[in-house]
């Protein structure tokens, strides 16, 4: 393995944020910008929880100026440039990557067809496939089968719903479209280009596939280390020592380059060789006006929370699964980025009927100058962009926000319909 490149934490932060298109935020434009970003990081994670937009939309609104959810929907279900599938758990990735997951799909299909836990669903797979072939795209609502089974994600569920998942896991079907969070499935051969369906299996062994997937994940993260954390979720063997072995093999081959960080002497990091020019560019200190962004809980930036703690001294936990009385902050709190540091967290709420975006609560990080004019100006731009993304008619501060004179001033005064003093 070659000698490490030595940088400091500030350099590492700038590289990471620039790689993830957050330095500055909202620099990309339109539907093409959304596609460009997903191709750059290989995938973004899907999650259906919708407080102020589902996770993929929150990821894109912080990178794409003027982003609207319809842009992603069009890329997925009209242009077919992207596809729903497994990568970092349930994700959205470029459709041209479909053949690369052949090994993973085979493994998933065998696992669920052979498991006692999914036996009730496995018995229905052939019948469900025949129904889709005969009738076109279907959701579980259109399938008349009431057998139920226990499922670790949702308790007692209809087995036909899991049968649909098994068909997707194995690649026989793909998500044709969604109505809200409900998925409609069609046969892959009727949705995807023939050249993708007929493409040869690209990986000859499990180790070869794993190296490909770990390298791919390095592109989605920007900076990786040897610790097998949830950042590698969705890759084979991520809970064992196989991730570490794959990283070291990639380093020995020169595809990953070791990076040491001065303030973290016991840690060793890696970047892709192709990202070395970006690492060099990030050596320059930040100058001029800095931007602010609201970050999705499952943003690529937040996949490795241990890395975030080490580089940014920011401790974050997604608290949606905690009982309310055990939460430190709130149900769906968004980290707030300014320049190359996390400066706050926001608890948002959106009334869809009245189109009102409320900042229920806001917590500044310790040591932040809450009166810094440049930062407050950046926050105002950020909140206006977020309100526009939500198609809100009004932005309201909660009572805790109104008590913070500086932050209350940052709520855009000229936002359409905004009454910044409203309760």
ZIGIFEN-V534135 format. One record per residue. N is the residue number from 1. RES is the residue in three letters. OMEGA is omega as a letter, one per 40 degrees, with the letter a starting at -180 (none if undefined). NEAR is the number of other C-alpha atoms within 10 Angstrom. D_FIRST is the distance of its C-alpha to the first C-alpha in Angstrom with 2 decimals. Layout:
((N:RES:OMEGA:NEAR:D_FIRST) (N:RES:OMEGA:NEAR:D_FIRST))
This chain:
((1:UNK:a:13:0.00) (2:UNK:i:11:3.84) (3:UNK:a:9:6.74) (4:UNK:i:14:8.78) (5:UNK:a:14:11.98) (6:UNK:i:12:14.86) (7:UNK:i:15:17.97) (8:UNK:a:14:21.02) (9:UNK:a:16:22.56) (10:UNK:i:20:25.10) (11:UNK:i:21:22.59) (12:UNK:i:23:20.71) (13:UNK:a:20:24.16) (14:UNK:i:24:25.20) (15:UNK:a:25:22.17) (16:UNK:a:23:22.58) (17:UNK:i:19:26.34) (18:UNK:i:19:26.27) (19:UNK:a:22:23.88) (20:UNK:i:22:26.34) (21:UNK:i:19:29.28) (22:UNK:a:24:30.82) (23:UNK:e:24:30.73) (24:UNK:i:20:33.52) (25:UNK:i:24:34.85) (26:UNK:i:22:37.24) (27:UNK:i:13:36.16) (28:UNK:a:22:36.22) (29:UNK:i:15:39.58) (30:UNK:a:15:41.41) (31:UNK:i:19:40.54) (32:UNK:i:13:38.25) (33:UNK:i:19:36.30) (34:UNK:i:23:35.90) (35:UNK:i:21:34.67) (36:UNK:a:15:32.25) (37:UNK:a:19:30.70) (38:UNK:i:18:30.35) (39:UNK:a:20:28.77) (40:UNK:a:15:26.30) (41:UNK:i:21:25.18) (42:UNK:i:21:25.91) (43:UNK:i:27:28.32) (44:UNK:a:25:30.43) (45:UNK:i:22:31.72) (46:UNK:i:22:35.36) (47:UNK:a:17:37.65) (48:UNK:a:12:41.46) (49:UNK:a:12:42.54) (50:UNK:i:13:44.54) (51:UNK:i:15:45.65) (52:UNK:a:20:45.03) (53:UNK:i:18:43.41) (54:UNK:a:18:40.94) (55:UNK:a:22:37.25) (56:UNK:i:21:36.31) (57:UNK:i:24:39.17) (58:UNK:i:23:38.16) (59:UNK:a:25:34.62) (60:UNK:a:27:36.11) (61:UNK:i:28:38.91) (62:UNK:i:28:36.50) (63:UNK:a:24:34.92) (64:UNK:i:24:37.85) (65:UNK:i:20:40.96) (66:UNK:a:17:44.09) (67:UNK:i:26:42.28) (68:UNK:i:18:44.62) (69:UNK:i:17:43.81) (70:UNK:i:11:45.73) (71:UNK:a:17:42.95) (72:UNK:i:23:40.46) (73:UNK:i:17:43.23) (74:UNK:i:15:44.02) (75:UNK:a:19:40.43) (76:UNK:a:23:40.33) (77:UNK:i:17:43.84) (78:UNK:a:12:45.41) (79:UNK:a:10:42.84) (80:UNK:i:17:40.55) (81:UNK:a:17:37.48) (82:UNK:a:24:35.94) (83:UNK:i:22:36.25) (84:UNK:i:22:36.43) (85:UNK:a:24:33.95) (86:UNK:i:21:31.34) (87:UNK:i:23:27.88) (88:UNK:a:23:27.44) (89:UNK:i:16:30.47) (90:UNK:a:16:33.44) (91:UNK:i:18:32.36) (92:UNK:a:22:33.36) (93:UNK:a:25:31.15) (94:UNK:a:22:31.78) (95:UNK:a:19:33.95) (96:UNK:i:16:31.98) (97:UNK:a:14:29.15) (98:UNK:a:18:31.62) (99:UNK:a:18:30.59) (100:UNK:a:18:26.95) (101:UNK:a:21:28.27) (102:UNK:a:19:30.25) (103:UNK:a:18:28.26) (104:UNK:i:21:28.57) (105:UNK:i:22:32.29) (106:UNK:a:13:33.01) (107:UNK:i:14:31.46) (108:UNK:a:18:33.41) (109:UNK:i:19:36.64) (110:UNK:a:13:36.50) (111:UNK:a:15:35.74) (112:UNK:i:21:38.73) (113:UNK:a:20:41.11) (114:UNK:a:11:40.63) (115:UNK:i:11:40.61) (116:UNK:a:11:43.82) (117:UNK:a:14:43.28) (118:UNK:a:19:43.73) (119:UNK:a:15:46.24) (120:UNK:i:20:49.08) (121:UNK:a:24:47.12) (122:UNK:i:23:45.78) (123:UNK:a:14:49.41) (124:UNK:a:19:50.09) (125:UNK:a:20:47.20) (126:UNK:i:11:49.12) (127:UNK:a:14:52.20) (128:UNK:i:22:50.33) (129:UNK:i:20:48.63) (130:UNK:i:12:52.05) (131:UNK:i:16:53.50) (132:UNK:i:20:50.89) (133:UNK:a:15:51.40) (134:UNK:a:9:55.15) (135:UNK:a:11:55.40) (136:UNK:a:14:52.44) (137:UNK:a:20:50.13) (138:UNK:i:21:50.94) (139:UNK:i:20:50.04) (140:UNK:a:19:50.89) (141:UNK:a:11:54.20) (142:UNK:a:12:55.52) (143:UNK:a:14:54.86) (144:UNK:i:9:57.77) (145:UNK:a:14:56.26) (146:UNK:i:11:56.58) (147:UNK:a:12:54.73) (148:UNK:i:16:52.67) (149:UNK:i:19:49.68) (150:UNK:a:14:47.61) (151:UNK:a:14:44.32) (152:UNK:a:9:41.83) (153:UNK:a:7:41.46) (154:UNK:a:7:45.17) (155:UNK:a:10:47.36) (156:UNK:a:11:50.11) (157:UNK:i:16:49.57) (158:UNK:a:18:51.09) (159:UNK:a:25:49.34) (160:UNK:i:27:49.73) (161:UNK:i:20:47.42) (162:UNK:i:22:44.63) (163:UNK:i:26:45.52) (164:UNK:i:28:44.85) (165:UNK:a:20:41.42) (166:UNK:i:25:40.66) (167:UNK:i:26:41.66) (168:UNK:i:23:39.35) (169:UNK:a:22:36.39) (170:UNK:i:22:36.88) (171:UNK:i:22:37.27) (172:UNK:i:18:40.94) (173:UNK:i:25:41.97) (174:UNK:i:26:40.64) (175:UNK:a:24:42.12) (176:UNK:i:24:44.82) (177:UNK:i:21:45.86) (178:UNK:i:14:46.45) (179:UNK:a:8:49.62) (180:UNK:i:7:48.48) (181:UNK:a:12:45.90) (182:UNK:a:13:47.56) (183:UNK:i:18:45.63) (184:UNK:a:21:47.43) (185:UNK:i:25:45.73) (186:UNK:i:26:46.31) (187:UNK:a:21:45.04) (188:UNK:a:19:41.72) (189:UNK:i:15:43.34) (190:UNK:a:15:45.97) (191:UNK:a:16:43.65) (192:UNK:i:19:40.50) (193:UNK:a:13:40.55) (194:UNK:a:11:41.05) (195:UNK:i:10:37.94) (196:UNK:i:16:35.81) (197:UNK:a:16:37.84) (198:UNK:a:10:37.64) (199:UNK:i:12:33.97) (200:UNK:i:11:32.19) (201:UNK:a:11:29.76) (202:UNK:a:13:26.35) (203:UNK:a:17:24.09) (204:UNK:a:9:24.67) (205:UNK:i:9:23.24) (206:UNK:i:12:22.64) (207:UNK:i:15:18.86) (208:UNK:i:12:18.92) (209:UNK:a:21:21.21) (210:UNK:i:23:19.20) (211:UNK:i:21:16.04) (212:UNK:a:17:18.53) (213:UNK:i:22:20.16) (214:UNK:i:21:17.20) (215:UNK:i:20:16.08) (216:UNK:a:17:19.76) (217:UNK:i:24:20.00) (218:UNK:i:22:17.28) (219:UNK:i:22:19.75) (220:UNK:a:24:22.58) (221:UNK:a:23:21.17) (222:UNK:a:22:19.41) (223:UNK:a:23:17.13) (224:UNK:i:26:15.72) (225:UNK:a:19:14.44) (226:UNK:a:16:13.84) (227:UNK:a:18:17.56) (228:UNK:a:18:19.47) (229:UNK:i:16:22.46) (230:UNK:i:16:25.25) (231:UNK:i:23:23.15) (232:UNK:i:24:21.98) (233:UNK:a:17:25.63) (234:UNK:i:17:26.67) (235:UNK:a:22:23.47) (236:UNK:i:18:23.71) (237:UNK:a:13:22.85) (238:UNK:i:19:22.10) (239:UNK:i:14:23.98) (240:UNK:a:11:21.97) (241:UNK:a:12:18.45) (242:UNK:i:17:17.66) (243:UNK:i:24:16.42) (244:UNK:a:16:13.64) (245:UNK:i:15:12.74) (246:UNK:i:21:13.04) (247:UNK:a:23:10.82) (248:UNK:i:20:7.88) (249:UNK:i:16:8.95) (250:UNK:i:20:9.31) (251:UNK:i:19:5.91) (252:UNK:i:13:4.89) (253:UNK:i:12:8.10) (254:UNK:a:14:7.63) (255:UNK:i:17:10.50) (256:UNK:a:24:9.45) (257:UNK:i:24:8.42) (258:UNK:i:23:8.06) (259:UNK:i:20:11.50) (260:UNK:i:20:13.30) (261:UNK:a:20:17.10) (262:UNK:a:12:19.26) (263:UNK:a:13:21.87) (264:UNK:a:12:19.59) (265:UNK:a:8:17.76) (266:UNK:a:8:17.07) (267:UNK:i:14:15.50) (268:UNK:a:15:12.11) (269:UNK:a:18:12.63) (270:UNK:i:23:11.30) (271:UNK:i:23:13.30) (272:UNK:i:20:13.73) (273:UNK:a:14:13.01) (274:UNK:a:12:16.77) (275:UNK:i:16:17.52) (276:UNK:i:14:16.26) (277:UNK:i:9:19.90) (278:UNK:i:14:21.24) (279:UNK:i:21:19.04) (280:UNK:i:11:20.38) (281:UNK:a:13:23.86) (282:UNK:i:20:23.73) (283:UNK:a:15:23.54) (284:UNK:i:12:27.31) (285:UNK:i:9:29.49) (286:UNK:i:14:31.89) (287:UNK:i:7:35.25) (288:UNK:a:5:38.51) (289:UNK:i:11:39.68) (290:UNK:a:16:37.29) (291:UNK:i:21:37.75) (292:UNK:i:28:38.09) (293:UNK:i:27:37.30) (294:UNK:a:25:38.08) (295:UNK:i:26:35.03) (296:UNK:i:26:35.31) (297:UNK:a:22:34.57) (298:UNK:i:20:32.19) (299:UNK:i:20:30.79) (300:UNK:i:21:27.14) (301:UNK:a:23:26.82) (302:UNK:a:19:28.16) (303:UNK:i:20:26.10) (304:UNK:a:21:23.89) (305:UNK:i:17:26.55) (306:UNK:i:18:24.37) (307:UNK:i:18:22.34) (308:UNK:i:17:25.77) (309:UNK:a:12:26.94) (310:UNK:a:14:24.01) (311:UNK:a:20:24.12) (312:UNK:a:17:27.84) (313:UNK:a:13:29.50) (314:UNK:a:17:31.27) (315:UNK:a:12:32.17) (316:UNK:i:18:33.24) (317:UNK:i:13:34.46) (318:UNK:a:17:36.13) (319:UNK:a:17:39.44) (320:UNK:a:14:41.19) (321:UNK:i:10:41.13) (322:UNK:i:12:42.34) (323:UNK:a:9:46.08) (324:UNK:a:12:47.71) (325:UNK:i:7:48.61) (326:UNK:a:10:45.00) (327:UNK:i:14:43.51) (328:UNK:a:11:42.53) (329:UNK:a:18:43.11) (330:UNK:a:20:44.21) (331:UNK:a:17:43.87) (332:UNK:a:20:41.91) (333:UNK:a:25:40.69) (334:UNK:i:22:38.61) (335:UNK:i:23:36.20) (336:UNK:a:22:37.32) (337:UNK:i:22:34.87) (338:UNK:a:22:36.00) (339:UNK:a:22:33.78) (340:UNK:i:23:30.44) (341:UNK:i:19:31.90) (342:UNK:a:22:33.68) (343:UNK:a:22:37.23) (344:UNK:i:19:39.25) (345:UNK:a:21:39.80) (346:UNK:i:21:42.69) (347:UNK:a:18:44.80) (348:UNK:i:20:46.29) (349:UNK:i:18:49.16) (350:UNK:i:22:50.58) (351:UNK:a:12:54.13) (352:UNK:a:13:54.02) (353:UNK:a:6:57.78) (354:UNK:a:10:58.49) (355:UNK:a:15:55.21) (356:UNK:i:20:54.68) (357:UNK:a:24:51.24) (358:UNK:i:21:51.52) (359:UNK:a:21:49.10) (360:UNK:a:18:50.10) (361:UNK:a:19:48.03) (362:UNK:i:22:45.47) (363:UNK:i:16:43.48) (364:UNK:i:15:42.05) (365:UNK:i:16:38.98) (366:UNK:i:9:39.75) (367:UNK:i:7:39.86) (368:UNK:i:13:40.44) (369:UNK:a:12:43.34) (370:UNK:a:17:45.47) (371:UNK:a:12:47.75) (372:UNK:a:10:45.23) (373:UNK:a:12:47.01) (374:UNK:i:12:44.05) (375:UNK:a:22:42.36) (376:UNK:i:21:45.63) (377:UNK:i:19:46.12) (378:UNK:i:19:42.69) (379:UNK:i:24:43.62) (380:UNK:i:21:46.88) (381:UNK:a:18:45.18) (382:UNK:a:25:42.74) (383:UNK:i:21:45.61) (384:UNK:i:22:47.69) (385:UNK:a:23:44.93) (386:UNK:i:23:44.50) (387:UNK:i:24:48.27) (388:UNK:i:19:48.40) (389:UNK:i:21:45.69) (390:UNK:a:20:47.84) (391:UNK:i:15:50.94) (392:UNK:i:22:52.52) (393:UNK:a:16:55.95) (394:UNK:i:22:55.54) (395:UNK:a:27:53.02) (396:UNK:i:23:54.35) (397:UNK:i:24:53.14) (398:UNK:a:21:53.63) (399:UNK:i:14:55.60) (400:UNK:i:13:52.60) (401:UNK:i:21:51.43) (402:UNK:i:21:54.93) (403:UNK:i:11:54.93) (404:UNK:a:14:51.90) (405:UNK:a:11:53.72) (406:UNK:a:15:50.67) (407:UNK:i:20:49.07) (408:UNK:i:20:52.47) (409:UNK:a:16:52.82) (410:UNK:i:20:49.51) (411:UNK:a:27:50.87) (412:UNK:i:23:51.83) (413:UNK:a:15:55.55) (414:UNK:i:10:55.88) (415:UNK:a:19:54.15) (416:UNK:i:15:56.66) (417:UNK:a:12:59.00) (418:UNK:i:19:57.11) (419:UNK:a:17:59.25) (420:UNK:i:21:56.89) (421:UNK:a:13:59.46) (422:UNK:i:12:60.24) (423:UNK:none:10:59.84))
